[in-house]
Amino acid sequence: LVTEAFQNWRGMTEAGGRRIKRAINIKQSTIHYVNEEELEHFRKIQLLSGYIDERKQIIDSFNNATGADRSLPLNGRNFTNMGLFRKYVELYLKNHPQVHQELLLLVRQLAPTAQGLPLELYLFTATTSWTEYENIMSDIFDHVTAAVPYFGLEIFEDVSNPLRM
C-alpha cells in the first residue's frame, strides 16, 4: 500500500510540455470600440495586420449586408480593443518558439468579476523542465502585461486594498 502522496508526471513527460493556465484581469471600463484611427495604429503591429485586414472584410461585408447604420458603433459589428488584444496574445503564443504548438492553446475571456474581466491563457510549454517552464511563463506574462497599455487597456488593481503598497 502507498502511505505517502505522490504526483504522477507520466502524462506531462509523454506530452513533452507543462501546462500554463493563468489569467490577467482587465479593467472593464477601459474596453471600447475601435475607431478607424486606432485600427490603423493596431494594423502596424506585425502579428495583427493580416488578421485585421481579413476580419475587416468580414465585418464590412456583414454590416453592408444588414444595412447597419455606421454612425453609431452599436449598430452592426465592430472591432474592440479587447478583442484585438485577445487575438494579439493568441498570435504571440502561436509564434512563440517555447510554446508547444501541438498541444491545446487557448486565449479566452472568463466570466467578469468584481476584479475585472479575466483573460485566461491556457497553453503548454515545449519543455518539461520546471526551471525552464517558470522562466518561459514569466517571460510570456512579462510581455503580455507590458502589451496591455498599447491596446488602451488597463490591468485591474484593487486600490482599496490596505496592504497595497
N, C-alpha and C positions, 0 to 999 in steps of 0.2 A: 504494500500500500504506500501511497505517496503521503507524506506527512507535512510537506512544505509546498507552498505555492510555486508555480513555475510559469514561465512565458513560452509559448510555442512560436518560434521565429521562422518556422519552416516555410509558411506561405510567403513571407516577406523575402526570404532568401531565394526561393524559387522564382518569384516575380522579378527580382533584381531591383527593387526600389522600396523606399519608405514613404508612407503617406503623410502628406501635409494637409491638414484640414483646419483652417483658421480664417476668421473674419475680421474685417475692419469696419467700424461703424461710421457711416457718413451722416453728417448733419443734414437733416431732411430739408431745412429751409434754404439750402444752397442749390437744390436741384431745380433746373429750369429748362424751358425750351431753348434751343439754339437758333440764333438768327443767322442770316447769310454771312455777315462779317465774322462771326465766331466760327462758322463752318469752314470758311477759308483758312482761318487760323489753325483749326484742327486738321485740315487737309495737308498741312505742312508736316505733320507727324507721319513719318515714312510708313510705319506699321498700319496706320489708319487710312491713308489716302485711297488705296484701292477699294477698301470696304465702303468708304464714304461715297465714292463715285457709283459703285454698284447699288448700294442701298438708296441713294438719292433717286436713281432711275425708278426703282420700285415704288418709293414714296410718291414721287411726282406722277407716275402712272396711275396709282391708286387715287390720288387727290383729283386728277383730271377726270378719271372715270366716274367719280362720285360727285363731281361738281362742287368740291369743297371750297367754301369762301375763305380764301387765304389771308384775308385782312385780320383774322383772329387765329392764333396758333391752336386754339382748342378745336377748331374745325379741321377735320382730316387727320393725316398722320404727319409726324414731325420727329426730328432728332431731339434728344435731350442730352445735356452734358453728362448725366449719369449713365445713359445708355452707351454713349461714346466711350466713357471711361471704362465701363464693364467690358466692352469689346476690345479696347486697348489692352487691358490686363490679360484677357484671353489670348490675344495675338502675341503679346510679350512672352507669355508662358509657352505657347506653341513654338516659339522661335528660340527658347532658352536651351542652351546645349546641355544643361544639367537636369533638365526635366525629362522624365521618362515619357516618350511620345507614344508608346504602345499601350499604356495604361490610361485609365479614365482621367480626364482633365475637365473640370467644371469651374466656371466663374458665375456665381448666381446670387440673386438677391434672396435674403431670408425675410421673414415677416418683420415689419417695422416694430421697434420697441421704443421705450422712453429714452433709450440711449442711442437712438438714431436708426438708420437703415443699414443692417449688416450686409456687407458684400463678402460672400464666402469664397475662398479659393480652396479647391479640392483637387489635389494633384499628387503625383508621386515623383520622388527624385530618381535619378538614374544611378543611384548608389544605395547600398545598404549600410555603409559605414556611418555610425552615429555622429561622429565629429564632422564629417563632410556634410551629412544631412543638416545638421544645425547651422553650419556656415551657409549652405545653399538657401535654407529657409530664411535666414537673417538677411542675406543679400536680396532675395526676392522681395521681402517686406520692406527693406530699406528703399528699394526702387519704387515699389507701389506707393508707399507712404509719401515719398518725395514727389511723385507724379500727381497726387490728388489736387494740389492747388492749380496746376496747369489746366485743369478742366473746370475751374471755377467752383470747385467743391471744397468742403472742409471736413476734417475728421471730427467726430463728436468728442467733446471733452466735458466732463462733469465739473463745471466751475463752482458748484455748490458744495463739493466735497471738501470738508475741512482739512483733510490730510493732503490735499493737493498743494504742491509747493510752487 
